[in-house]
Amino acid sequence: MTYEFRLPDIGEGVVEGEVVRWLVKEGDPLSEDQPMVEIMTDKATVEIPAPRAGRVGKRMFSEGQLCPVGKVLITIELDAQAEAGGGAGKGAASTTKPAAASKAAAGPARVEEGAAGGRNGATVARPVLATPATRKLARDIGVDITRVLGTGPSGRITAADVREHRAPATGAAPAPRPAAARAPAATAPAAGDVRIPFRGVRRKIAEHLVHAKHTAAHFTYVEEVDCTDLVTLRQRANERLRERGVKLSFLPFIIKATVAGLQRFPQLNATLDEAAGEIVQRRVYHIGLATATDAGLIVPVVRDADRRSVVDLAAEIERLAEATRTGKMTREELTGSTFTISSLGALGGVMATPIINFPEVAIMAPAKIARRPMVRNGEIVARDVMNLSISVDHRVVDGFEAAQFLAHVKASLETPGLLYLESI
């Protein structure tokens, strides 16, 4: 008996998943709960286990392909014991291990395609395949996504499809576009080329950054910070904490200063709800930490940073770093940030122009702290100096307000004693 396993609904708003890596081959024996495949969605990468024991039949999608929710992902030739169970008991229950897997058979949402693409007004049912970000874009700019023809893989609707579908101001229907116009330019092969599949985390990063760059109106502002007193405070704090096995980096101090700035200037801890015509100032302070990994850039989230001490922040940063290194991040640890800090530590360079972690409205990039000459009391002296760059969505935040925020962060870092001593 052949069992068809359909991609389950593995998260709110998820309509498809990318096959990142198959963990079994066709013909392999398969035990119940054995990991079969890694699937990446907009939210996270999840490992899907086998719902039944048997033998791998056919893998319906290749690595790098997008599988819509509800489509058959893999077939399993059931062994005699599983087949005798008739789908009852433990074997059937195991199919619900992924979140909301009971909805898998329903498949992706379907719409009636008439003027949107049916010939001679015929009504044709077709699935709407689009990421949550693309669906939000359609709502924001007033496009009925059910009328958009997708040019992506498997008919997937992209952000470009939504924008090109939008009718001109006259209200006229958008002109049809040739399929060839949407084809990406190919790179001619040359000797010595190394070709790496553009998929998985790297492709998700690319889609997210392109959407952010083309949606938010970016501008960047840079400030210079004298961190000499901060360097001294950190050194003394680490001496005091050595016997507790705690070592502080500069990042917990930067987070504390950032939260203080966000509390003073809440417009930078906000999102823009274009559909409702509202700016939503957040009253929680979940700080995303843009982190480089072997797979690409990810953003683990320190939740409720305003309620944490410097030592607690250091422990949480270390915990998230370990989960990142071992690939054990949960969806909750990768979502929900309200403001992001992109820090390269000692490799921080002089300054950066970071791309906003959409739908946030600001991202800050601390450069490395280095000894530089500065003028103090009319004399040139050596000081520990760091540049702070901030990129802001100009639709929501004015330049003067961004400068005020960064000045507040600068003041906190230059006179850190009052802000940090009680929390160490």
N, C-alpha and C positions, 0 to 999 in steps of 0.2 A: 504493500500500500504506500502510495506517495503522499506525503504531507507537505502542503504549501505554506511556508512561513512568510507572512506579509510584514512589511516594515510597520511597527507599531507607532502610535502617537506618543512620541517620547518627550513632549514638552509643549506648553501652551504656545500657540501660534506657529509651531513648526510644521511645515507642509512637505518637507523633503529632507533627505540626509545624503551626504556624500560618503561613498564607500572609500574609506581611507586605507584599510588594510584587511585582507582576508586572512583569518587565522586557521582555516581548514581548506583542504583541496577536495576536488570532486573525487568521490570514491573512498574518502577517508572514513574510518569508523567514527561514530559520534556518540558520546555519552550525554545523558541529560545534564543540563547546566554547564556544559563545556563551552568556553568562549568561542564564538564562531567568527565574529567580524567586528571591526571598529567602525562606527558611524559618526560622522561629524555633522552637527547642525549649527545654526547661528549661535546657539547657546553654549554648547560644549561638545566634547568628544565622549561617546559612550561605547561601552563594550557590551555586545548583545550575546547572551548565552543561548544554547540550544534548548528549545522547549521539550524536545523528545529525544530518546535514544534511537539510534539507527545508523544509517550510512549516508554521507553527503551525496545528494543527487546532482542537481545542477545549480551553479551559482548564476543568478539571472543578471547581475550587474558586475561590471569590471571595476577594478580600483580606479578611482578618479571620476566615476560616473555618479550622477545624481539619481537616487531612488525616491520616488514620491511615496508619501505615507499611504499605506493600503495596498501598494503593489507587491507582488511576490518577489521577495528578496532571494530566497533559496528554497530548494526542495529537499526533503529528507525522505529516504527510503526507510520506513519504520522496521525495526526488528520485530520478531515474533511476540515478545513480551509487551512492547509498547502497542502493537497492533491489537493484541488480545484485550488490552485495557479499553479499547473503543473510545479513547479520548476522555475518559472519566478519571476521576481521582487525581493522583499526583501529576500524571503526565499532562492533563489539561490545565491544571492550576499553574504549572510552570510557565505557560505561555504568557502569563500576566506579569512576569518579572519586570520587564521594562515599564516605565511609567505609563499608565492608561493604555496598556496594550489591548484591552478589550475593545477599543475603538478601531483597531487596525483594519478590520474587515470592511469598515465603512468607506475607506479610501479617501482620496483628496476631495475637497469640495468641488462640486460640478455646477456649471452654469449653462444656460441655454444660449447658444451662439447663433444670432440671427444676423442683424446688420453688422455685427462685429466680425463676421468672417464667413458665415454660411452663404453658399451660392444661391442666387435667385431667391433670397429671403428664407431659404430653408432653415429649419431649426436643428442644430447639431449640438449634442451634449459634449462638452470637453472640460477637462480639469483645469483649474487655475493654479499654476505653479509659480509661486513668488515667495521670496523671503519676507519676514516681518518688516524689515527695513524698507523694502520696495513697496509693500502694501501701505505702510505709513506715508511714504512719499506720495503715493497716489491719492490718499485721503487729504494730505496737506495741500496739494495743488489742484484738488477738485477733479481728479480723473477717475472714472468708473473702471476699475481694474478688470472687470468682467468683459470689457470691450477692447482690451489691449491684446494684440497679437504678440506672443513671445518669440524672440529670436535666439534665446539661449538654448543650452542643451535640453533635449526632450521637450521643447516648447516652453521653456522657463521664461518668465517675464522678468526683464532686467530693469534697472533704474533708467537706463537710456531709452528703453521701449516706452516707459511711462511718460518721460519728458517729451519724446517725439510724438506721442499720441495726443498730447494736450493741444486742443484746438486754438487757432489764433484768436486775437481779441475780437474779430468780427463775428466769431461764433461759427465760422465755416468749419466743416469737417476737415480733419487733417488729411493732407495729400498722401496717397499710398507711397510707400518707399520700397525700392527694389531690395530684394533679399541680399543681393551682392553688396549693397552699400553698407550693410552691417557686418560683413565678414572682416575679421581682424587681418591685419597685414602679416604676411608670412616672412620669416627671416631666411634668406638664402643660406644654405649650408656652406660651410668652409672647413678646410682641413684643421683638425685639432679641436673642433667644437665639442663641448660637453653639454649634452641636453638633459635637463632635470625636469621631471614632470611638475607642472604648475598646478598644484592641487593641495588638498588638505589645509593645514593651518595657514600656509603661505597664501593660498588663494583667498581664504576668508579674510586674512589681514588686508589683502589688496582691495577686496570689495568694500570692506569697512572704511578704509582710509580714503578711497576714491569718493565714496558717498559723503564722508565728512568734509572733504576738501571742496566738493562741488555744492554742498548745502550751506555750511556755515561760512560767514564772511570773515575770514581770518585777518587779524593783524597781530603783530608781535611787538612787545615792549621789553626793554632790558634795563636792569638796575644793577649797580655794583654794591656789594655788601662787605663790610669789614667784619670778618669772623674771628678776629684775634681773641676776644673775650670768650667766644663760644668754644674755640679750640682749647683754651685753658680750662673752662668749666667741664668739658667732656673728659679731659685728662684727669681732673680731680675726681669726677664722678666714677670713672673706671677704676681708679685706685680704691675708692670706697667700696665698689661693688665686686672687686676681684674675688673676695672670699665667698661671695654668693654664686660665683661662676657666671656672672653676667658681664658682657662687654657691649658697650654702646657704640653704634656708628653715629654719623651726623644725621641720618635720615629721621630717626624719631624726633629730634629737635626741630627739624624742618617741618615735619608733619604738625607738631604742636603750634609752631608759628603760623603755618598755613591755616589751621582750623581757627586760630584767633582772628586771622584776617578775614576768613569767610563769615565768621559771626558778626564782624563789624561791617562787612560789605556783602550782604546776602545775595546780591544780584549775580555774583560770580559762582554761587552754589545753586544754580538754577538750570531749568530746561525751558525750551520754547515749544509750547503746544500750539502749533499753527492751526490745527483743525478747530480748536476752541477759541483761538485768538487771545491766548493768555500766556504770560510768563509765569512759570511755576517756581517760586523760590522754595528750595528744600530746607527743612528744619532738622534733617539728619545729616551727619557728616561722615560719609563713607568714602574713604580716600583710596582711589585706584593707584597702583604702583606699576607703571609700565616696565616690564621685565623681559630681558632678552633670554631666549632659550634656544636649544639646538633646533627646535621645530619652528621658531619664529617668535615674534613679539606677542606676549600675552599680558593681561592686566589683572592680577589678583587684587582683592579688595580688603582693606582694613576697615571693618565696620565699627561704627560708633567711636571714631577716633577722638571725639571730644570728651569721652568718658574715660579715656585711658591715660595712665601715667606714662612718662618717658620709658620707664622700665617695662611696663606692660606692652607698650608699642614695640619695643625692641624684641620682646618674646614673640609677639604676633607676627612681626616681619620675618623672623627666623623660621617660624612654623610654616608660613606661606611659602617662603623660599625653598624649604625642604620638600613641601608638597609639589612645588613647581619642578624641582629637579627630578623627582621620582615619577612625575606624571600622574599624581593622585589628586589633582585639583577637582573639587566638586563644582557643579553649576552655580551654587550659591556663592562660592568663593570667587567666581569670575564675573559676576553680574551685580548691578545695583550701585555702582560707584556714582558719586555726585560731583567729584572733582578728581583730576588725575595729576600725579607727579611723575615725570619721566626723568629718572636719574641714572647716569652712568658711573656714578661714584668717582673714583680716581681717573677714569677715562673721560670725564665730563667735558673736556675741551674748554673753549673760551665762552661760547654761547651756542644756542640752538634756536630753531624756529619750529617747534613741535606742532604736529597736527592734532587738533582737538579730538578727544575721545567722544564722538557723537553718541547720544544727544546732549552731553554736557556742553557748557559754554566757555570753558577755560581749561587750560592745561599749563602746568609750570615745569620748567626744566632747570634744575640747579646745575651749574658747571662745577668743575673741581675746585677745591680750595687750595690756593698756592700762595707762596710768599712773593709779595710784590712791593715795590716802593710806593709810598703814599705820603702826602704832605699832612703833618699833624703839628699844630701850633707853630706854623711857619718853618718847620724842619722836615726834611725827607727822612722817613723811617721805614723799616721793613715791617709789613703787616700781613696777616693771613686774609686773603681776599677771595671772594667768590662772586661770579656773576649769576644773576637770576633772570631767566627769560620766561615770559608768559605770552602764550597765544590765546586770543580771546575772540569770541563770536561778536562782531561789531553790530549785528542785528539786535543784540540784547544788552551788551555792555559798552558804555562810552569809553573813549580813550582815557579821559580824566579819572574815571572811576577805577579802571584797571591800574592806572599809575598810583592812585591812592591805596589800593589794595596791596600792591607790591611794596610801597613805602612802609605800610604797616608791618608786613612780613620782615622787611629789612630792619626796622627798628627793633622788632622782637628778637631777631638773631644777633643784632649788635649789642643789645643789653639783655642777655638771656637770663640773668640771675633771678629777677622777680617772677618771670614766667615759668621757670622750670624747677627752682629749688624745692618747692613744696611737693613736687611730683616725683622726685628722684628717690 
